[in-house]
């Protein structure tokens, strides 16, 4: 049966220029799946202009209500949601975020089937699609940009002023880093994106043992996973899968890295109940050496305790005074320079959109035409067409239909 997909206009402010499918990827979709039809909602902010979609053979329209499936990136404003449709976008509701409670209630009231991009997972629970790599790329670059501006050693342009990832790499090739030690947390797509920046700068990777015990005459970095920066409280050997199941028997082991590092790139995933990497009291200690943090994971008032607010693409840096626990200008002496932008992939919209489209075509679109044989859509669907939550997301019942949650 033919299915009409719509690339919807991004309406959230500040404007997001990303899109699920580029014009070229749309062509690939309809060539691979002849039963697929794609229409484009007119947009003045999308990284690929309307004319590029028309040139690729797609109809650009003001009214896309004829479509069966709506493909977007950020939250859709409640008054723009069309009843009785299937929607794909990042809803930011699966953790019961208070600011989007009304959005989920509206989705249910309009009998919309919601598929959150975050819920598109393998049977194991591993994410199939996302912008994580691009968050890592931009976040690490921004960390070095902050270093250059603060210390007056080089001047990297903003990523949003560069055309694509090739220009990002070209700018990195122009700079020379001082002799610093960098710790990078995480092993997922975010951390791998950050690692690409470190490799572009030809920074030497060393093991944690060598990193913690040696001095160097060149910039070096150390990649640490969850069992490096956490340890069992009882002193026994830790187990990653045990930690993911129940982190209550663990405590942070991050301070040995904080005592020898200049720059911390936070690319880890933080699970509820896990120990904080460091606390505000830890940051007050005289041997806490880190003075610059690119917190790509950006859990405010969370595991990276100096993250007291998310910053913006327009003003990405601020200083954290560990003694007063207050914000200062990012060049202020004796503060920790913080980069806490929470929408980093927006700075690299072309590459991020193309990478996302590759994943969406590979992992999601086939499910519409093969009876969802791998249950990708079944796992991802949060709401039913009858205005109810699916069983998998029943835990949101009180959030979706109860009183407004207050922060």
HELIX and SHEET records of a PDB file:
HELIX    1   1 UNK A   23  UNK A   32  1                                  10    
HELIX    2   2 UNK A   50  UNK A   55  1                                   6    
HELIX    3   3 UNK A   78  UNK A   80  5                                   3    
HELIX    4   4 UNK A   98  UNK A  100  5                                   3    
HELIX    5   5 UNK A  101  UNK A  109  1                                   9    
HELIX    6   6 UNK A  117  UNK A  119  5                                   3    
HELIX    7   7 UNK A  132  UNK A  151  1                                  20    
HELIX    8   8 UNK A  159  UNK A  161  5                                   3    
HELIX    9   9 UNK A  165  UNK A  172  1                                   8    
HELIX   10  10 UNK A  189  UNK A  200  1                                  12    
HELIX   11  11 UNK A  208  UNK A  213  1                                   6    
HELIX   12  12 UNK A  240  UNK A  245  1                                   6    
HELIX   13  13 UNK A  247  UNK A  249  5                                   3    
HELIX   14  14 UNK A  255  UNK A  258  1                                   4    
HELIX   15  15 UNK A  280  UNK A  284  1                                   5    
HELIX   16  16 UNK A  344  UNK A  348  5                                   5    
HELIX   17  17 UNK A  349  UNK A  363  1                                  15    
HELIX   18  18 UNK A  365  UNK A  368  5                                   4    
HELIX   19  19 UNK A  376  UNK A  380  1                                   5    
HELIX   20  20 UNK A  391  UNK A  396  5                                   6    
HELIX   21  21 UNK A  397  UNK A  401  1                                   5    
SHEET    1   A 6 UNK A  59  UNK A  61  0                                        
SHEET    2   A 6 UNK A  36  UNK A  41  1                                        
SHEET    3   A 6 UNK A   3  UNK A   7  1                                        
SHEET    4   A 6 UNK A  69  UNK A  71  1                                        
SHEET    5   A 6 UNK A  86  UNK A  89  1                                        
SHEET    6   A 6 UNK A 113  UNK A 116  1                                        
SHEET    1   B 8 UNK A 204  UNK A 205  0                                        
SHEET    2   B 8 UNK A 220  UNK A 224  1                                        
SHEET    3   B 8 UNK A 181  UNK A 185  1                                        
SHEET    4   B 8 UNK A 263  UNK A 266  1                                        
SHEET    5   B 8 UNK A 292  UNK A 295  1                                        
SHEET    6   B 8 UNK A 336  UNK A 339  1                                        
SHEET    7   B 8 UNK A 317  UNK A 321 -1                                        
SHEET    8   B 8 UNK A 326  UNK A 328 -1                                        
SHEET    1   C 2 UNK A 230  UNK A 232  0                                        
SHEET    2   C 2 UNK A 250  UNK A 252 -1                                        
END                                                                             
